[in-house]
Amino acid sequence: MHELTVARRIVEVCAERAGEARVRRVTLEVGTLTCVMPEALRFCYEVATRATPLEGSELEILACPGRSRCRRCGREVTMFDLLAACECGSVDLDPPSGGDELRIRSMEIEEMS
């Protein structure tokens, strides 16, 4: 389960940036072609945040689909997975662009008193 490794790295980076502040929310951009399963990542994130400044924080995942073009009819195809097909039924697509993102978009922290 590579989601656990991803979650641990997210927690590590956010904890380092937050310093002593408590993290309330982390927003991620996750490409739909990365083979990262959002629900597995949520579970692993909850485990990875235990006893850290991120414990109890919300994880928001923004799905970023890939885009391709059908070689048969020329339509643009939004790819939510690697087995995408065009509306015309063709699976003969150009190599996708995008959909491979995996980045921390933002982090919300509590104000320190």
Secondary structure, DSSP 8 states (H G I E B T S, - for coil): -HHHHHHHHHHHHHHHHHTTS-EEEEEEEEETTS---HHHHHHHHHHHTTTSTTTT-EEEEEEE-EEEEBTTT--EEEESSTT---TTS---B---BS---EEEEEEEE----
